Amino acid sequence: MQQIEIQVDRDGNVTVHVEGVKGEECIRITRTLEEALGSVTDRSFRAEFFEEQVLERTAEKVTKL
């Protein structure tokens, strides 16, 4: 499950934590938020960022009778 947590401190500094997202997808989903809030002064990544995102697809063969 993807989750984004946004914290604003008393000085107006914003911290964004993203969970449940791997790799560059993290940056993609926060880009609009970062652009709206101002410039990024620091960025750190959790171990999850360095994991590969695996897409799982399931296909079923359907036959007509």
C-alpha positions in Angstrom: 0.0 0.0 0.0 1.4 3.4 -1.0 1.3 6.1 1.7 2.5 9.7 1.7 3.0 11.5 5.0 3.5 15.3 5.0 4.8 17.2 8.0 5.0 20.9 8.4 7.1 22.3 11.2 6.6 25.7 13.0 9.0 27.4 10.6 7.0 26.2 7.6 9.5 23.6 6.5 7.9 20.6 4.9 9.0 17.0 5.2 7.5 14.3 2.9 7.8 10.6 3.7 6.7 8.1 1.1 6.2 4.4 2.0 5.2 1.5 -0.2 7.0 2.8 -3.3 10.2 1.6 -4.8 12.8 3.3 -7.0 12.3 6.4 -9.1 8.5 6.0 -8.7 8.9 7.8 -5.4 10.3 10.9 -7.0 7.7 10.8 -9.8 4.7 10.8 -7.3 6.1 13.6 -5.2 7.3 15.9 -8.0 4.1 17.9 -8.3 4.0 18.4 -4.5 7.6 19.5 -4.4 7.0 22.0 -7.2 4.0 23.5 -5.4 5.7 23.8 -2.1 9.0 25.3 -3.3 12.6 24.2 -3.7 13.9 20.9 -2.2 16.8 21.7 0.2 17.5 18.1 1.3 16.6 14.6 0.0 17.3 11.3 1.6 16.1 7.9 0.5 15.1 4.8 2.6 16.3 1.4 1.6 13.0 0.8 -0.2 14.1 3.4 -2.9 17.0 1.2 -3.9 14.9 -1.9 -4.4 13.5 -2.7 -7.8 9.8 -2.4 -8.4 8.3 -5.6 -9.5 5.2 -5.5 -11.6 3.1 -8.6 -11.3 0.6 -9.5 -14.0 -1.7 -12.4 -14.2 -3.3 -13.6 -17.4 -5.9 -16.2 -17.8 -6.6 -18.1 -20.9 -10.3 -17.8 -21.9 -11.8 -20.3 -24.3 -15.1 -20.1 -26.0 -17.3 -23.2 -25.8 
